[in-house]
Amino acid sequence: MKVFISKIIILLFIMNIICAQSYSGYSKGASSGCRIFGSVIDSISQNPIEYTSISVINSDGEVTNGGVTDYEGKFDIVDIMPGQYDVKVEFMGFSPKKISGVRLSFKGERFKNLGKISLHPTSLELDAIKVIDDKPLFEFETD
């Protein structure tokens, strides 16, 4: 009986190890395309900027791939076909930045690290602000 229980425990342990292995798509040779990665920071505070939009634009001016930065300001865009691209980085309240001439190929540079991309804060000047308040048709009051 003890042998049977120990065999079951060993079997469960092995199954646990096998199930714990996850496929991330980044094993060597597992990705079907090229990859662009880097991080985005605020030029003044040097803090990472979360949810920054990253667009990979082909030579026809079409967005072919893209993503957003995580809470550390990092991005990792995968499954990009080989070619030459422009990368546009933009976030509300900051001037957009365009990185031109990013070349990717299976034989040459398959992975491109854009490093730290620094965005500069921008502001909008308004001539006037007009506040309009409409009175509701129905008003609910307590008796």
N, C-alpha and C positions, 0 to 999 in steps of 0.2 A: 504494500500500500504506500509506504514512504517513497519508493522508487517511482511509482506512478505519479504521485503528487509533485515530486521534484522535477519529473519530465514535463509536466504541465506548466510548472513555474518557469522552467527554462524556455519552453515553447512560447509562453506569453511574453517573456522578456525579449526574445528574438523578434517576435511580431511587433512589439513596442518600438524597438530600434528601427525596424524596417519602415513602419508607419511614420516615424518621426522625421524621416528623410523627406525634404520638400524639394520640389522642382522650381527653381527660380528663373529658369530660362537663360542663366548666365554661366552655365558650365562651359568649359572650353569647347568652342565649335557649335554650341547649341543655338545661338542666336542666328536668325535667318537674314539679318541685315547689319547695317553699321550703327554706330552709337555716338551720340553727342552728350556730354555731361559737363557740369560746372556748378557754380553757386552765384547768387546775386546778393549784393550788400548795398546798404545806404552809404553814399559817399561821405556824408557828414558824421553820422554816428558809428559807422562801421558795423552796424547790426544787420543780421540777415533779414531779407524781405520775404515774408511768407506769401504764397499764392500769386507770385509773379507769373505772368503769361509768357511762355517761350514758344515762338512760331518758327518752323523750319520752312523756308520759302524756296521753291525751285527757280530755274532760270526764266520760266514763263510768268513769274510773279504769283504763283498759286501756293497756298499753304498745303504742304504735303504731310506734315506731321507736327506734333507739338506736345506741350505739357505745361505743368505748373510746378512751382517750387514747393518744397515741403517746409516744415516749421523751422528748419535750419537754413533755409534759403537755397537748398541744393535741388538740382534737377538732373534727370537721367532719361534721355529720349532714345528709345531703341527701335529696331526694325526699320531703319532708314535705308533706302536703296542707294547704291553708289552714285555719285555725281557731285556737282558743285552747287552749294546752297548759300543763302543768306539766312542769318538767324536774327530774329527780331525779339527783343526783350522789352516788355512794357508792363507798367503797373500804375494805377491811378495815383496822381499826385507827384509823379516822377517823369522826367523827360525820357521818351523811349530811346533805346540804343539798338543800332543795327550793326551786326558783324558780318561783313561781306567776304565772299570767296572761301567758304569752308568746303574743302575738298575731302571726299570720302571715297574709298575704293577697297575692294576685297584684297587686292594685291599690294596696295600701298598702305595708307593710313586708314584703318578700319574704325578706330576709336579716336575721337577728337575731344580733348579736354580744353574747354574754353576758359578755365581758371575762374578767378573771382571777377565778376562783372559788377562794376560800380555804377549805380544809377544816381542821378542828381535830382534833388527835389525841385519842383516847379510850382509856381502859383499862378492863379488867374486873377487879373484885375478886372473888376466890374465897374461900370460907370454909375450904376444905381441898382438898388434892390427894391423891387416892388412886391409888397406883401398884400395879398388879396384874401379877405375873409368872407366867406359866404355864410349867411344865416340859414340854418336848416329849416326845411318846410315844417317839420313837426318837432315840438319840444315836449319832452317827457319830464314832468315834475311830480313830486310826491304831494299828496293831499294833506 
